[in-house]
Amino acid sequence: MEEDAPTLPLPEPFLQFLEANDLDPSIYTAIDSTPRFIRLKPGFDACVEEVEKEVKCKLEKVQWLQGFYSLPPHVQIAGSRAYQEGKIYGIDASSGAAVMALNVSPGDHVLDLCAAPGAKLCMILDLLGDLGSVTGVDVARHRLAACRTMLQKYALGDRCRLFVADGTTFSVIPVGSRSDCKSLSNS
Ligand SMILES: C[S@@+](CC[C@H](N)C(=O)[O-])C[C@H]1O[C@@H](n2cnc3c(N)ncnc32)[C@H](O)[C@@H]1O
């Protein structure tokens, strides 16, 4: 129907592909209502109000994911002082859930394949605290550089090593690790 036609100029071959596969083109033109999420760096729980003032909206606590808050999709956190000072992370709740499913405990040695830009890597390091290690592997050197910048910003470099390597063949065991190594392979 005419009113269902997308307002974005989607290429004709793509529209044909959507039609052939019984997919609704309006999903590509709908206004994004998916919330954004932030995670507080451990120790900065008190800065919720500070962030709320800066971004001028209420943060909604994610009850099932400790340290996570949701905020409306249009809100930008990159310019906020809390973000620039490394007190909050921008990370999706689904990424947080993947890390929580790993059940990381201090002392673990975790392998994070496809690690860049490092949102989950940082969360794992925060969970480890001062014990254990994370090995981050990514095939894209420039993306791993972004990961290194994150580690510096959030002061998490001490227990992490990064490798530019293909995760399908990577095999370097952390020094002093035992059989309790955990791995996070994600895309
Ligand atoms: C969606 S991102 C991963 C996001 C990341 N885990 C995080 O939480 O921030 C996918 C990454 O996989 C990397 N990648 C793809 N194929 C790979 C491979 N064979 N070995 C290592 N890294 C790979 C890409 O370079 C890219 O940085």
PDBQT file of the ligand as one rigid body, heavy atoms in Angstrom, charges set to zero:
ROOT
HETATM    1  C1  LIG A 201      30.927  -6.160  16.778  1.00  0.00    +0.000 C 
HETATM    2  S1  LIG A 201      32.631  -6.003  16.994  1.00  0.00    +0.000 S 
HETATM    3  C2  LIG A 201      32.874  -6.719  18.589  1.00  0.00    +0.000 C 
HETATM    4  C3  LIG A 201      32.426  -5.825  19.719  1.00  0.00    +0.000 C 
HETATM    5  C4  LIG A 201      33.213  -6.048  21.008  1.00  0.00    +0.000 C 
HETATM    6  N1  LIG A 201      33.188  -7.442  21.427  1.00  0.00    +0.000 N 
HETATM    7  C5  LIG A 201      32.738  -5.169  22.147  1.00  0.00    +0.000 C 
HETATM    8  O1  LIG A 201      32.094  -5.670  23.087  1.00  0.00    +0.000 OA
HETATM    9  O2  LIG A 201      33.010  -3.958  22.119  1.00  0.00    +0.000 OA
HETATM   10  C6  LIG A 201      33.292  -7.307  15.958  1.00  0.00    +0.000 C 
HETATM   11  C7  LIG A 201      34.819  -7.346  15.939  1.00  0.00    +0.000 C 
HETATM   12  O3  LIG A 201      35.216  -8.635  15.453  1.00  0.00    +0.000 OA
HETATM   13  C8  LIG A 201      36.451  -8.483  14.789  1.00  0.00    +0.000 C 
HETATM   14  N2  LIG A 201      36.690  -9.715  14.007  1.00  0.00    +0.000 N 
HETATM   15  C9  LIG A 201      35.994 -10.193  12.951  1.00  0.00    +0.000 A 
HETATM   16  N3  LIG A 201      36.513 -11.363  12.530  1.00  0.00    +0.000 NA
HETATM   17  C10 LIG A 201      37.556 -11.658  13.353  1.00  0.00    +0.000 A 
HETATM   18  C11 LIG A 201      38.475 -12.743  13.440  1.00  0.00    +0.000 A 
HETATM   19  N4  LIG A 201      38.445 -13.773  12.604  1.00  0.00    +0.000 N 
HETATM   20  N5  LIG A 201      39.404 -12.718  14.425  1.00  0.00    +0.000 NA
HETATM   21  C12 LIG A 201      39.472 -11.679  15.306  1.00  0.00    +0.000 A 
HETATM   22  N6  LIG A 201      38.624 -10.617  15.252  1.00  0.00    +0.000 NA
HETATM   23  C13 LIG A 201      37.674 -10.606  14.302  1.00  0.00    +0.000 A 
HETATM   24  C14 LIG A 201      36.249  -7.204  14.003  1.00  0.00    +0.000 C 
HETATM   25  O4  LIG A 201      37.489  -6.628  13.624  1.00  0.00    +0.000 OA
HETATM   26  C15 LIG A 201      35.465  -6.342  14.994  1.00  0.00    +0.000 C 
HETATM   27  O5  LIG A 201      36.337  -5.494  15.721  1.00  0.00    +0.000 OA
ENDROOT
TORSDOF 0
